[in-house]
Amino acid sequence: MVDNVYLLIFYGVVLLLILIASFLLFYIRNQGVVWKQKKEMQEAQLTQQKELLSAVIDSQEIERKRIGQDLHDEIGGTLSAIKLMLNSLKNKVTEPQEEVLTDAKELIDKMIVDVRHISHDLSPPGLAVFGVFASIEAFVALINNTGEISILLESDAQIEDVQLQEKSSLALFRVLTQLVNNTLKHAQATEIVIKFAVSDKELSIYYKDNGRGFEMQILEQRNGMGMQNIQSRLQMINANFQIETAVGQGFAISMQCPLAS
């Protein structure tokens, strides 16, 4: 009788262990399913956010292009017409009036140049034809001619052979021009270095200024629209980036853009 009791206890314990083990296996499997569903949901949300971001940026670029063309064609054309009208008055005014006329023509010339620069910045005319590297070279030459800062541009010999999609070229152009703009506005720098390097799988871009720099915590806490736009455009083309900065040590960012195989 005692042996039967021990046997029943033994079987009961075994049954209890089997039930516990079954429950644990069911729980673990269920958690795996929940985690998988959660991961799929997060990936779907990220994909949706990326598609939404891409649509927003695309619409911004379309509007930029329209405004740039309007500035160049309509405002630029109107200013040129006004200049011609002033030229027709050259022999019909007195000497004091001629001085005013000359000043007005010089002002109009400056406005025409400014409008051209703004329209080219809004819609880079050579980007689709000559690519991002030639467009950046032209932009760098324009900035260097102002004398406000010195930009050194370096690249591999085979960089001209790199073929980028139009969206990637435009995104990288916008990122680099935004970085230069940030440096000019905030860094109190005297020099910028931009380096392009290419491998079989990716295009690497290194940007550095010798400005005052700042703490990384400040960048994370006060992420302004400029840096948000930079991060959004890089994420849109699946580019990775790393930022390095510290007070008194300037600002640097490394970017890696995958190339189509």
C-alpha positions as CSV (number, residue, x, y, z in Angstrom):
1,M,0.0,0.0,0.0
2,V,2.8,2.4,0.9
3,D,4.5,1.5,-2.4
4,N,1.4,2.4,-4.3
5,V,1.3,5.8,-2.6
6,Y,4.9,6.6,-3.4
7,L,4.2,5.5,-7.0
8,L,1.2,7.8,-7.2
9,I,3.2,10.7,-5.8
10,F,6.0,9.9,-8.3
11,Y,3.6,9.9,-11.2
12,G,1.9,13.0,-9.9
13,V,5.3,14.8,-9.7
14,V,6.2,13.6,-13.3
15,L,2.8,14.8,-14.6
16,L,3.2,18.1,-12.9
17,L,6.7,18.5,-14.4
18,I,5.3,17.6,-17.8
19,L,2.6,20.2,-17.4
20,I,5.0,22.9,-16.3
21,A,7.4,22.0,-19.2
22,S,4.5,22.1,-21.6
23,F,3.3,25.5,-20.2
24,L,6.9,26.9,-20.5
25,L,7.2,25.6,-24.1
26,F,3.8,27.1,-25.0
27,Y,4.8,30.4,-23.3
28,I,8.2,30.6,-25.1
29,R,6.6,29.8,-28.4
30,N,3.9,32.3,-27.9
31,Q,6.4,35.0,-26.9
32,G,8.4,34.1,-30.1
33,V,5.3,34.7,-32.2
34,V,4.5,37.9,-30.4
35,W,8.1,39.1,-30.8
36,K,8.0,38.2,-34.5
37,Q,4.7,40.0,-35.0
38,K,6.0,43.1,-33.1
39,K,9.2,43.1,-35.2
40,E,7.2,42.8,-38.4
41,M,4.9,45.7,-37.2
42,Q,8.0,47.8,-36.4
43,E,9.5,47.1,-39.8
44,A,6.2,47.9,-41.5
45,Q,6.0,51.2,-39.6
46,L,9.6,52.1,-40.6
47,T,8.9,51.2,-44.2
48,Q,5.8,53.4,-44.1
49,Q,7.7,56.3,-42.5
50,K,10.4,56.0,-45.0
51,E,7.9,56.0,-47.9
52,L,6.2,59.0,-46.4
53,L,9.4,60.8,-45.9
54,S,10.5,60.0,-49.5
55,A,7.1,61.4,-50.8
56,V,7.5,64.6,-48.7
57,I,11.1,65.2,-49.9
58,D,10.1,64.4,-53.5
59,S,7.2,66.9,-53.3
60,Q,9.7,69.5,-51.8
61,E,12.1,69.0,-54.7
62,I,9.3,69.4,-57.3
63,E,8.3,72.6,-55.6
64,R,11.9,73.8,-55.4
65,K,12.4,73.1,-59.1
66,R,9.2,75.0,-60.0
67,I,10.2,78.0,-57.9
68,G,13.8,77.9,-59.2
69,Q,12.6,77.9,-62.8
70,D,10.1,80.7,-62.1
71,L,12.9,82.8,-60.5
72,H,15.3,82.2,-63.4
73,D,12.8,82.6,-66.3
74,E,10.4,85.2,-65.0
75,I,12.2,87.3,-62.4
76,G,15.5,87.0,-64.2
77,G,13.9,87.8,-67.5
78,T,12.1,90.8,-66.0
79,L,15.3,92.2,-64.5
80,S,17.1,91.8,-67.8
81,A,14.3,93.7,-69.6
82,I,14.5,96.5,-67.0
83,K,18.3,96.7,-67.7
84,L,17.7,97.0,-71.4
85,M,15.1,99.8,-70.7
86,L,17.7,101.7,-68.6
87,N,20.3,101.3,-71.4
88,S,17.9,102.9,-73.9
89,L,17.8,106.0,-71.6
90,K,21.6,106.4,-71.5
91,N,21.7,109.2,-74.1
92,K,18.6,111.0,-72.9
93,V,19.5,111.9,-69.3
94,T,21.7,114.6,-67.7
95,E,25.1,113.8,-66.2
96,P,23.8,113.6,-62.6
97,Q,21.0,111.4,-63.8
98,E,23.4,109.2,-65.7
99,E,25.3,108.5,-62.4
100,V,22.0,107.3,-60.8
101,L,21.3,105.3,-63.9
102,T,24.7,103.6,-63.7
103,D,24.1,102.7,-60.0
104,A,20.7,101.3,-60.9
105,K,22.2,99.1,-63.6
106,E,24.9,97.8,-61.3
107,L,22.2,97.0,-58.7
108,I,20.2,95.2,-61.3
109,D,23.3,93.2,-62.4
110,K,23.8,92.1,-58.8
111,M,20.1,91.2,-58.5
112,I,20.3,89.1,-61.7
113,V,23.4,87.2,-60.3
114,D,21.6,86.7,-56.9
115,V,18.5,85.4,-58.6
116,R,20.6,83.0,-60.8
117,H,22.4,81.7,-57.7
118,I,19.2,81.2,-55.8
119,S,17.5,79.5,-58.7
120,H,20.5,77.2,-59.2
121,D,20.5,76.3,-55.5
122,L,16.8,75.5,-55.6
123,S,17.2,73.4,-58.8
124,P,20.8,72.6,-59.7
125,P,20.8,72.7,-63.5
126,G,23.8,70.5,-64.0
127,L,23.0,67.7,-61.5
128,A,21.0,65.5,-63.9
129,V,23.5,66.0,-66.8
130,F,26.9,66.2,-65.1
131,G,26.3,64.4,-61.8
132,V,26.8,65.2,-58.2
133,F,30.5,65.6,-58.3
134,A,30.6,68.3,-61.0
135,S,27.7,70.1,-59.2
136,I,29.6,70.1,-55.9
137,E,32.7,71.3,-57.7
138,A,30.7,74.2,-59.1
139,F,29.2,74.9,-55.7
140,V,32.6,74.8,-54.0
141,A,34.0,77.2,-56.6
142,L,31.2,79.6,-56.0
143,I,31.7,79.6,-52.2
144,N,35.5,79.9,-52.6
145,N,35.0,83.0,-54.8
146,T,33.2,84.8,-52.0
147,G,36.4,84.7,-49.9
148,E,34.3,83.9,-46.7
149,I,35.8,80.5,-46.3
150,S,38.2,78.1,-48.0
151,I,36.8,74.7,-49.2
152,L,39.3,72.0,-50.2
153,L,37.8,69.2,-52.4
154,E,39.5,65.9,-52.8
155,S,38.4,62.8,-54.6
156,D,39.7,59.4,-56.0
157,A,40.7,59.3,-59.7
158,Q,37.9,56.9,-60.5
159,I,35.2,59.0,-58.9
160,E,34.0,60.3,-62.3
161,D,33.0,56.7,-63.2
162,V,30.6,56.3,-60.4
163,Q,27.0,56.2,-61.5
164,L,24.4,57.3,-58.9
165,Q,20.6,57.3,-59.1
166,E,19.2,60.8,-59.6
167,K,17.5,60.7,-56.1
168,S,20.8,59.7,-54.5
169,S,22.7,62.5,-56.3
170,L,20.2,65.1,-55.3
171,A,20.1,63.9,-51.7
172,L,23.9,64.0,-51.4
173,F,24.0,67.4,-53.1
174,R,21.4,68.8,-50.6
175,V,23.3,67.2,-47.6
176,L,26.6,68.7,-48.6
177,T,25.2,72.2,-49.3
178,Q,23.3,72.1,-46.0
179,L,26.5,71.1,-44.2
180,V,28.4,74.0,-45.8
181,N,25.5,76.4,-44.9
182,N,25.6,75.2,-41.3
183,T,29.4,75.8,-41.1
184,L,29.1,79.3,-42.5
185,K,26.2,80.2,-40.1
186,H,27.4,78.6,-36.8
187,A,30.9,77.3,-36.8
188,Q,33.1,80.4,-37.2
189,A,35.4,78.2,-39.4
190,T,38.0,79.2,-41.9
191,E,38.4,75.9,-43.7
192,I,36.3,73.0,-44.9
193,V,37.6,69.7,-46.3
194,I,35.3,67.4,-48.4
195,K,36.7,64.1,-49.5
196,F,35.2,61.6,-51.9
197,A,36.3,57.9,-52.0
198,V,34.8,55.0,-53.9
199,S,34.9,51.2,-53.5
200,D,33.1,48.4,-55.3
201,K,30.1,48.6,-53.0
202,E,29.9,52.2,-51.6
203,L,30.7,55.8,-52.0
204,S,32.3,57.4,-49.0
205,I,32.1,61.1,-48.3
206,Y,34.0,62.8,-45.5
207,Y,33.2,66.4,-44.4
208,K,35.1,68.3,-41.8
209,D,35.4,72.0,-40.8
210,N,37.9,73.6,-38.3
211,G,35.2,75.5,-36.5
212,R,34.4,75.8,-32.8
213,G,32.5,72.4,-32.7
214,F,30.1,71.5,-29.9
215,E,29.2,68.7,-27.5
216,M,27.5,65.7,-29.0
217,Q,24.8,65.9,-26.2
218,I,23.8,69.3,-27.5
219,L,23.4,67.9,-31.0
220,E,21.2,65.1,-29.6
221,Q,19.1,67.4,-27.4
222,R,18.8,70.3,-29.9
223,N,18.5,68.6,-33.2
224,G,17.5,71.5,-35.4
225,M,15.8,71.4,-38.8
226,G,19.2,71.5,-40.6
227,M,20.5,68.3,-39.1
228,Q,17.1,66.6,-39.3
229,N,17.0,67.3,-43.0
230,I,20.5,65.8,-43.4
231,Q,19.6,62.7,-41.4
232,S,16.3,62.3,-43.2
233,R,17.9,62.5,-46.7
234,L,20.7,60.1,-45.8
235,Q,18.2,57.6,-44.4
236,M,16.1,57.9,-47.5
237,I,18.9,56.6,-49.7
238,N,20.0,54.0,-47.1
239,A,23.3,55.8,-46.4
240,N,25.0,55.4,-43.1
241,F,26.7,58.2,-41.3
242,Q,28.9,58.9,-38.2
243,I,29.3,62.4,-36.6
244,E,32.4,63.5,-34.6
245,T,32.5,66.8,-32.9
246,A,33.8,68.4,-29.7
247,V,34.2,71.9,-28.4
248,G,37.2,73.5,-30.1
249,Q,37.8,70.5,-32.4
250,G,35.4,71.3,-35.3
251,F,32.7,69.2,-36.8
252,A,33.1,66.1,-39.0
253,I,30.7,63.6,-40.5
254,S,31.5,60.4,-42.5
255,M,28.9,59.1,-44.9
256,Q,28.7,55.8,-46.8
257,C,26.2,55.6,-49.7
258,P,25.7,52.1,-51.2
259,L,26.2,51.8,-54.9
260,A,23.9,49.9,-57.2
261,S,25.5,46.5,-58.1
